[in-house]
């Protein structure tokens, strides 16, 4: 399943690159793209695990930059 999410308070291109790298390494993630320019996350992950993977993505982002979050819904 592939979905696009808006990111808020992503104010560092280097942080975006770190987030993308770490999200790509999560189990069940097929591909991920974090764009500093568009402030979006494009996530392609296993259908049955998508919600838990998305929560792990949020945790990764907050660990790198506490202000950054992913808007769901």
Secondary structure as GFF3:
##gff-version 3
##sequence-region A 1 73
A	DSSP	beta_strand	2	8	.	.	.	ID=ss1
A	DSSP	alpha_helix	13	24	.	.	.	ID=ss2
A	DSSP	beta_strand	29	35	.	.	.	ID=ss3
A	DSSP	beta_strand	40	45	.	.	.	ID=ss4
A	DSSP	three_ten_helix	47	49	.	.	.	ID=ss5
A	DSSP	alpha_helix	50	64	.	.	.	ID=ss6
A	DSSP	beta_strand	69	71	.	.	.	ID=ss7
###
